[in-house]
Amino acid sequence: MGVPRGIALVLGVCALGLGACAVSQDQEVASGEQAAAQVNAQLPIVHDTLVNEYINMLGNRMAERTSRSDLPWHFYVVNAAEANAFALPGGFVYVNRGLIDLTHNESELAGAIGHEIGHVIERHSVKQSETQQGANLGIAAVCMLTNVCNSTLARAAIQVGGSAAFARNSRRDESQADSEAVVNTLRAGIDPRGVPTLFEELLKTRQQRPNVVDGWFTDHPLEESRIQHSERLIQAIDPSRLQGLDEDSPAYHAMKTELDALPAPRPAQSRNMPMTPVPDTETDTVYMP
């Protein structure tokens, strides 16, 4: 069977700029833009003004204080029930509605977004794509955010395009992204203690509703040691710098109220369950020094 046109288009995205040779920032941004255009056409992106303004405000508040503030950063909310997130090269960050639902305050959501920003800063997906000789980022993101790759059709497409496995971040990449999350939130005046508390919520949810978070644990290996790592980073910060930081905001709760009023996302499905083929979809990850 031939690869469907939509998937075939995605297969060529990363080969344009993310081959075995070194990738310039212009190439990184161009490949990210092309992948994002395809992803946005295939994923159930939330098109709500209040939600989009808030997520971009929060994301840019951190991104503009990083070493890669010159990137054209874009932040999106995906109407999917899985608790997951993904970042494409060049500053395109996607956060699932299911992950936002698990957060209790702005600092926890900022920790998740700061983690994904960290992956972009460290160019993790670029480096992974280089080693995979152009494996497709678009398909990998779709697999991670929606579990669509359980379908036979999607698995066949992935075999053609390389492998989605490269998008599952290594423990080293995750540790770096966790470090970035602490640093990115702190620089933006947001309490970094939301990073370990979000991890704790993810672990708790895995005990109660594993189908909601199994994608996160597959793509972002998370153990107690990562919570301890982020807590050690925070303990090393001068206590005076932790005073007066933002933990929450009315804008965060207004965004969640608006999100709750929107049509419900597709229910989360276990990655071990067979799925009916659906249109392609996408996902990402973060770093801290």
N, C-alpha and C positions, 0 to 999 in steps of 0.2 A: 504494500500500500504506500502511495506517495505521502510525503509530509504535507499537511494542510498549509495553505498559503500563509495564514497568519503566523504559524510557527516557523515556516521557512524564512519569512522576513526577519524574525528575531534571530535566527541562526547566524545571519551575516553581520549583526550589529557589532560584536566585539572584534571580529576579524578585521574590521576596518582600521582599528587603531591599537588594539591590544594583542598584538602578536608576540613573538618571542623576543623582539627587539625592545629597547627601552622606550617607554611611553612618555611623551611630553605632556605638560598640563593641558595644552590645547587639544591634543589627541584624547586625553582623558575626558575633558569636558564634552567634546564632540561625540564620543562613544556613549557617554552618559545621557546626553540629550536625545540621541537616537533610540537608546534603550527605553528611556522614560516615555518618549512619545508612543512607543509600542505598548508599554506597560499600562499607560494611562488609558489607552484605547481598549484594553482587555480587562483591567481590574475594575471593581465597583468603587471608584473613587467618590468620596463624599464631596458634593458640590453645594456646600452651605456657606454663605458669606461669613457668618460669625465664627463657625468652626475653623474655616480656612484662615481667616485673619488671625485668630488666636494661635493656631499651631505654627504659623509662619512668624508671628511676633516672638513666641517663645523660642523657636529654633534659631532665628536670626539673632536674638539676644545673646545666645551662646556662640554661634558661628562667627559673628563679627568680632569676637575677642580672641579668636584662634589665629594660628600662623597661616591659615588658608582663608582668611577673611575675604580675599579677592575672588573666590569662586562664586558662581551664580547659584547660590543656595536656594533650594525649593523644598518645601515640606508638605506632605500629603497625608490625609487620613483615609484609610481603606475600610469600606463597610464590610468587614469580615469579622466573624466571632472569635477566630483563633487569636490568642495573645501572642503577637509576634511583631517584628519590625525588620526593615531591610534598608540598606543604603546602596545606591548605584554610584559609580565613579563620577566625580565632578560636582558632588553636592546635592544629589537628589535623594531625599530621605522619606521613607514610607512607614507609617505607624498604623497598625490595625486597631480598629475600634475595640476589639476584644482586650487589647493591652491597656488602652485608656480606661476601660471599664474597671480594670483591676486596681488602678491607682486611686489613692485616697486624697492626695493633695498635689499641688503644683511641683513640689520638689521631687516627688517620685516620677512624675511624667517627664520632668526635665532630666532626671537621671537616665531614663530610657533613651530620650532623644540625644542627650550628651554622649551616650555610649555609641550611637550610630554616627554621630558627627566624628567621633574619634576614629571609627573605621575609615572614614573618608580622609581624615587628616593623615593617617598612617598608610593610606592607599592600599589597604588590605586586599580589596577585590581586584585592583589592578595587578598586584603582585601574584595573586592566585591565578588570574586570567593569563598572565605571562607564562606561568609554569604549565598551564593547561593548553597552551598554544591556541588561544582564542576561544576557549569554551564559552558558551553563551550565558551572559549575565541575566538577560531578560527571562529566559526559561527558569534559571535558578531562583530568581526572585519570586516568580509565580509559584514555583513549587513550595517555597518556604512559607509564603504568606497564606496559601490556600489549601495546601495538601493535594493539589490537583494531580501531582505526579504519581499518585496511586493508580491512575488510570493507565490501561495498556497503551492507549494512543500517545499519552504524554511521555511515557517511558521510552517508547520507540523514537519519539522526536529528540529526547535527551541523548539517546545513543548516537543519533546522527550529529547532534550539535556538540558532543564532547561528554560532559558529565556535570550534573548539578551538585555533585558531592563537594566540588571545590568551594562552593559558597557556604558550606558548613565550617564555620571558623574554627581554627585550631585553638587549643587552650591558651597558647601564647598570645594569639591575636585577641582573644576574649579578655585576657588579663590586661593587655595594653589598653583595650577599649574601656575596661572598667576604670583604669587609672585616668584615662581621658575624661570619663564621665564625672569623676570627682573634681578634676581640674576645671573642666568646662563650666560646671555649675557654679563652682566657687568664684571664678572670674566674673561670672554674670551676676553675682550677688544673690545667688540662690543656695539654699542650704544643701550641701552635698550629702547629708545624712539620709536623704531620700533614696540614694543609690542602694545601700544595704537593706533599707526597709522594703523597697520594691522587690529585691531578690527574695526576701523572707516571704513576701506575699505570694510570689510565684511558687516557692517551695510548698507553702501551705495549700495553694490551689491544686498543686499536683496530687496532694493527698485526697482532696475532696472532689475535684472535677478534672481528672487528667486529660480528657479530650480537649479541653480548652487550651491547655498549655503544652501538650506533648510536642507541638511544632517548635516552640521556643527551646525546649530542652534538647531537641534533636539538632537544631541549628546553632544554639548558643549553649554549649556544655556548661551546666551550672551545678556546682556543689557547694557545700558549706564553706569550703576553703576560699571561694570567691567572695563570699560575704565577709569572711575574716580578713581577706586582703583589702577590701574597700574600707573596712572599719579601721584597719591599721593605718591606711593612708590618711584617714580623717583624724585619727588620734595624733598623727605627726604634725598636724596643722596647728599653728599658734592659736590658742583658744580665743584670743582677742579677735581673730579674723572670722570666727564663727558666730560672733555676736551681731545681732541686727540683720541677719540674712533673711531673705524671703523664703518661707516654707509653703505659703499658700497665698491665694489671691481671689478676689471676687470674680475676676475674668475667667479663671480656671473653672469655677463652679458654674458660671453662666454658660461656658462652652459645654460642660457635661450635661447641663439641663437641656441645651439645644440639641445635643447629640442624642439624648434619650428620647426626644420627641420625633426623631427621624424614623423612617421605616426600619424595622429590625434587620440586623445582618443575617446572612445565611448561617444556620447553626453550625457550630464546630463539629468536625468529624474526626474520629481517631485515624491516625496514619495507618493503622493496621486493617482498616475497613476498606473493602473495594469501593470504588467511586465510579459514577457515570462520567464519561469524558465531558468536560466543560471548556469554555474558552480559556486560553492561557492566562496566567496571573503571576505576581512578583513579591520579593522580600529582602531584608538586610540586618547590620551589626555595629560596636563601639570601642575606644582606647583611653587610658589615663597614664601620665608619667609617674 
